[in-house]
Amino acid sequence: MRIFATLILGAAALCQEAVYPTRSVSVFHDSDFLANQEQVVRVVWSQDVTVPGDWLQLRFRDASLPNGSRLKIYGSSRPEWVQWHDARSLADYQQFSCQFLGPTLRVELHAGPATVGNRVCIHEVHVHDVGGVVETDTICGPTDDRVLGSDVRQCRLNAGCTAWMFSPIAIGTAGHCMSAGTAGKILHFNVPLSSSTGGATPAHPNDQYAVDTFLQFLNAGVGQDWATMLAVRNSNTGLYPGQAQGSWYTIVGAPPVAAGQQIRITGYGSGNGVSGSPTWNLVQKTHLGNRQATTTADALRYDTDTTGGNSGSPVVLENTGEVIGVHTHGGCTATAGGNSGTDAARADFVAGRAAALAQHALGSITSFGAACGGTSNPALLVTGTPEIARLLTVRAIGLTPLVTIGWFVVGLSATTWNGAPLPADLGPIGIQGCQLRASIDYSEAVVSAGGVVSRSYTMPNDPGLVGQHIYFQCFSASSAATNTLGIVGANAVDVLLGN
């Protein structure tokens, strides 16, 4: 369900989105369909796209990227900061690149070995002139007391709002920050300092995440302003932001107002904080203030310093470290007033968070059990994305360098097989020192060369498999074996399928 409402601006309560000029510029660069007849990846097309502006973001009208083909995107001002897109990540990013410093971006089409039908068409550039930010200053008291923050759970949404994680994937922010939808929205984690003139700097492409199509929000004024959405995997690292950052917030409803309660607001507001340096503009800053009482339904109020760009910041109760709401509006002056947010206990906000959490189950790849059977044993590695409809590559390394015969075992259980418990001792059949750790629901003979063997498996696109564990193990003949049959075994790997 999407919730729409009208933005309400009161004289004493201003939305705190950093407002700067944005525009869309039409371009047309089409590679046409290209083939790569070579057996190695080859650059078959490249194009510079130049548009005056502080930040540039490309939008692709069409792209055909067969397996092994990718786009490489980078800016001339910082060519070492590269984004890679394959077909899946480009779809995840809703056909957008991440955001780069302008004025020139280069796009290269890297065609996979022996591929045909490679194509990319660029038709639009989104320009963000972030040097033109108009600050909505709602400092509580005569001075801006904010200091630099270092909370890895937070990010800057484009360059105008703050957002934050409440799961490895789920994101919270203010509703008025998301009224235009999710297409082209980028979450910037680990934001660098701004330029010497205060111009905001995009995060490294490894720290930029697009926003999924899922969105629920309300934008109806103080106490009625919230949004929940989802991040997608980073196109370079394949990680969700919570996996890369390592933690996220816990959310609870706000307790009753009591003496001594302090509220921390951390976010990407404009202004220079205590430093006076323009390099602090639109980077993470934090301040602690006192909670205030309010008669506005579902609202929170506090005298914590904020400015334009703080919209969407988590409202954190300092003594618990828990999020009790989302910051949305400013109202402080040098002598009075208070800044405001929406209580996390508001029923539709609770439902919106639950809906976000229900969208995705996070998969995982976990090694377990020891390699066995010889003086030198192989290792089993699984790479790829542990989700339905995604490709997993299972690779055994450290096998006897000569051509050898081995077996991949694939099972759906690590506790039982044919009514017997797992792990099972393989000593009675001559593989002393080894255990079978996966049920043998499928097995495949493999031939290694150079001590390495691999297989790729595409997981079925079946929602009923979400939450299913798939276990892999490998055995191989080996001159290093110390048991009767001359067999060594690798560790096992547990793949939990997500979506």
N, C-alpha and C positions, 0 to 999 in steps of 0.2 A: 504494500500500500504506500502510495506517495501522498504526502500531506502538503497542500498549498495554502498559503495565507498571504495577506497583504502586509507589507512592511509598515510599521507604525513608528514614526519619529516624533518623540516628544521633546519639548524645549530643554528638559533637564536630563534626558536620556538619549545619547547618541550612539548608534551602531559604531563599533570600533574596528572597521575594516580599513586598512591602508588603501587609499584610493589613488591610482596612478593611471595615466593614459594607456589604453590598450587598443589595438587595431588589428584587422585581418587584411593581409595583402595578397591578392591573387597572383599566382605565378603558374607557369606550365613547363615542366621538364619531364619528358617521357623517354625512357630508355628503349621502348619497344621490346619485343620478345627476342631474347638472346640465348645462344647455346654456348656451352663450354665443352669442347670435345676432348680436352685433356683430362688426365687422371689425377690432377691436383686442383685445389681451389685456385681460381684465377679472377682477377679484377677485370670485368668485361665492360664496365661503364662507370663514369664518374662525372660529377656536376657540382660546380660552385653555385650557391644561392646567396645573393647579396641583397640585403634590405636594410636601410638605416634604422637603427634602434638599439636599445640597451640589451634586451634579451630577445632571442629568436627561438621559435618552436615550429617545426615543420609538420604539416599535415599531408598525408599520402592519400591520393584518391584511389589508386589501384596498386597492388603489388602481387607478384607471383614469385614465391621463394620456395623452390623444391627443397627436399631434404638435403642438407649440406650447404645451402645458399644463405647468405646473410647480407644485411646492410651495415655499413660502417658509417657513422655520423660523427663529425667533430667540427669545432670552430677554429678559425684561423688565429684567433687571439690566444687560444690554449689548446693546441692540437693534440697534446698528450691526454686530454680528457675525452675519451671516446665512448660512444654508445654503440652497442651491437644490437641488431634486431633480426630474429628469424621470423618465420611466418606466424608462429604461435605468440611470441611476445608482441609483435606488431598488432595482432588482433587484441591481445590483452590491453595494450595501450590505446585502444580505440583509434588506431591508425595515426597516432601522433608520435613524434620524437619526444625526448625530454627537453629541457630548456637550457640554452647555451648563451654565453655572451656573444653579442653581435660584433660587426655587421655582416660577417660572411660565414656560412656553414658549407661544409663539403660532404657530399653523399657519394659513397662508393658501393657498387653492386659486386659482391664477391660471390661468384657462381661456384656451386659445388662441383665435384668431379663428375664428368660425363652427364651433365644436366642440360635439359632443354626447357624453354618456356620461362626463363628468368626475366622478370620485368619489374620496374618501379616507375610510378608516376607521382610527381610532387605537384600539388595544385594550390597550396595555400601556406602562408607564413603568418603565424601569430606573433605580434610584436608587443613587448611589454616595456614601456619606458619608465623603468623603476626609479630613475633619478628625479622623476617629477612627483614624488609622494607628497600628498597634502596631509599633514599630521593632525589628528584629532587628539588634542592634549587634555587629558583628564587626570593630571597629577593632583594628589590629595595633599594639600599643604603648599608651602612656598617653594619647595625644591623637589627635583626628580631624584628619588633615592634608590633607583634600580641599579643593581650590579649585574655583571655577566652571569648567565646561568650555564649549567652543564648537564641538564637532564636529558638523557638519551631517549626517553620515551616520547619526546615531543618533536614536532617538525613544523616547518613553515609551509603553508599551503599557497602555492605560487609565490607571490611576494606580498600578499595582502592580508592574510589571516594566519592564525595558529591552529594546529590540529595535534592530536595525541592518540596513542594506542590504548585500547582496553582489552586487547588480545593480540596474538602475533599478527593478525590480519585486520581486525576491526578498528575503525577510526572514529573518533568523536570530534566535533567542532560546532560552530554556531550555524544555525539555520540560514541566516542572511548571507553567509559566505558561500552557500551552495544553491542559491535560487536559480542560477543559470545552468544547473545540471553538472554532470561529472566529466563530460568529454573535454579532454585537454588539461584537466586539473592534474597538477603534479605535487607530490609531497616531497619536501626537501629535508632530509635529516643531516645532522653534522654540518650545519651551515657555517661557511667561512665568514670571517670578518668582512665588512663592507669596504669599499674603496676609500681612499683618503678624502673624497668629496661626499661620501655617504651613499654612493650607489650600491645597491644590494648585489651580492654575488651568488649565482646559482651554486647548489651543492654539486659535488662530483657525480657523474652519471651513475656510479655504483651506489650512491646514496639517494637517488631520485626514484620514486615509485609512482606509477600512474594510479588513478582511482578507477575502480570497477564500475560497471553500470548500475549496480545496486545503490540505492539512495533512499533514505527516509528523512524528512525534515519538517520543521515547523518554523515559520518566520512571522510572528505576530506580536512582537514587542517584548518588553521586559517580563521575564518569567514564562515566556511562551516562545522560546527561540533555542532550537537545538538541531543537530543533524548527526546521523550515523551513516557510515559508508564502509567500503572495504578497499584495502590496497591490493594491488596485484604483485606478482613476483617481479623483482628487478630484472630487466632484460639482460644485464651482464652477468649477475651473480646467481640468478635463479632462486634467490632467497626472498621470503616475505620480510617486511621491516622488523617484526618482532624477533625473527630468527637472527637477523644481523645485529640488532641493537641489544638483544639479550634480556629485555624486561618490558613490562607494560604496567599500566595503572590498575588498581582495584577501585571499584566504584561502589559507594553506599549512598543512601539518602541522607540529606542534611539533618543533623540532630537539632533539637530546640536551641534557640539562641541562649547563650550563657556567658557570664562574665569571664574574661580571659581568653576567649576563643580567638585564635589568630588565623588569618587566611593568607595563603601564599598564591600569588599569581605569577606564573612564568610563561613567557611567550615572546613573540617576535615583533614587539611594538616598535614604532618609529621613535626617533630621539636618541640622545646620547647617554642617558643614565648619569651616574656620578662621574663618568670619565670626562665628559665634555668633548669626546672625540667622535667625529663623524663615522669612524669605522664601527661604532656600536649601533648605528642606525639599522633597524630591521634585522638584527641578530638577537639571539636568545638572551633575555634579561629577566631578572626575578626580583620580587619585592614582597615583604611580609607586612601586613596591616591588620587592623582589628575588624572583627565581624560586627555588623550593625543590625539592628532590628529593622524590619520592613513589614508593611501591611499589604504589599502587593502579592497576590496569590502566586505560589510556586516560584517566587523570586528569592535570590540571595543578595545581600548588600554588604559592602565592606569599604574601608578607606585605604585600600591597597592601590599603589600607583599603576596606572595603565595609560596607553596611548593607542592611536590608530595602528592596527596590526595585531593587537592583543585579542581581538574577537576570536572566539573559539578556544581560548586558553582554558585548561582545566582549573577549576576552583578547588584548591587543596586545603583541607583542614590540617594545620601544621602539626598538631600533637599526635595525629594518627598517620599522616602521610597519604590518606585516602582522598580520592576525588569525590566531592559532594555536589558538583554541578559544573556548568560550563559558563565561562565569562562571555558576555555579549554586548553590554552597554556601558558607556561612561557617563558620569554625572558629578564627579568631584570638581571642586574649584580650589583655589589657593586658600580659601577660608572655611569651606563647608562642603556638604554634599557627600555622596557615596557612589561608587561604581557598582554595577549590578550583573547578575547572571541568572541562569535557570537551574532550579533544584533538580538533582539527579533522581529524586523520588517522584517527579511528575509522571503520571501513568503512561502517557504516550511516549515519553522519553525512555521509560523502562521497556516498553514494548518494542520501540525502535532498536534498542540495544540487543534485545533478545532475538529480533529478526536478523540482525547483522551476524550475531554469533551462530545462528542456525544455518547460514548460507554455505559455510565451508567447514570441512573437517580437515585438519592438518595431518598430512602423511609424514612418515619418517622412515629412515634407513638406519638400522642398528646392527652392528656386528656382535656376535656372542659365541662363546665356546672357543676352545683353543685348537690350533692346528696340531696334527698328531701323526704318529706312525714312523717317523724317520729322524735322521740327524739334520736334515734340511727339509722344511715343510712349506707347502704353498700357502698363499694368502688369497682369500676371495673378496673381491670388491664389487659393490653395486653402485652405479652412478645413474643419474637421470632424475626425473621428477616422480616422486612416489604418489601418483594420482591416477585415477581411472583415465583412460584414453591417452596416456602418456607413455613415452618410450623409456624402458629401463635396460641398461647394459650390464650384464653380469660378466666379470672378468677374473680369471684365475691367473696369478703371476707366481714366479718362483718355482715352476715345474722343472723337471729335468730338461736341460737345454736341447737334447735330441728330440726327434719326433716321438711322441708318446701318446698312449691311449688313456683317456680319462672319462669320467662320468659326471654330468651335472644332475643333481637331485633337486626337484622342486616339490614342495609340499605345502599343505594347508594347516598343518599342526606341528607344534614342537613339543607336544605332551604325550600323544599316543599315535600308534600306527598298527593297524591290523589287530587291535585289541590289546597290544602290549605297550608298556610305558616307554616314553622317550625322555632323556637320551638312552640309547640302547648300546650295550657293550658289544663291539664287533670282534672281540678276542676269539669267541667260539668258532668263527668262520675263518680265522687265520689272519685277521687284521688287528693284532694285539696293540694295545695302547690307544685305540681310536674308538669314538662313539658316533653312532648315527644320531643326528640332532633334528632332522626334518623328516616328516613322513614322506614316503616315496609315492606321491600321487602322479608324478611325471618324472621321467629320467631320459637323459639324452647322452649318447656316446659322443665324445669330442676328441679331436686330434690336435695336439699342441705342436707348435714349431717355435723354436727359440725360447721355450719355457713359458709361453703365454698362450691363453686361449680365451675367447670371449663369445658370447651370444647376446643378441638383442631381442627383447620381448616387448611387444606393445600391449599394454594392459587394456582389457575390454572396456568399452564405454558403457558400463553398466552401473547405475547408481546403487544397485543392490550390493555391490562389492565395496562400497565405502565403509571403512572400518575393518575390512578383511585383512588378516595377516597372511603373507606369502613368505615361505622360508626357502632359502637356497643353501646348498652345500656342494662341495666338489671333492671327488676322490680321483687319484691318478696312480698309474704305475710309476715307480721311481727307483733309480739305482741307490738312492739314499735311504730307502725303506729299511726298517730293522725288524719287520715281522715276517711271518711265514709266506704270505701272498705277495710281498713286495709292493704294498699299496700305502700311499700316504694320503692324508686328508687335510683339507683346509678348514679354517673357521667357518661357522655358519653366519648367515645374514638374515635378519628379520625385516621385511618390508611391510609397513602398515600403509594401506592405501587410503588416501584422502581424495578430495575433489576440488 
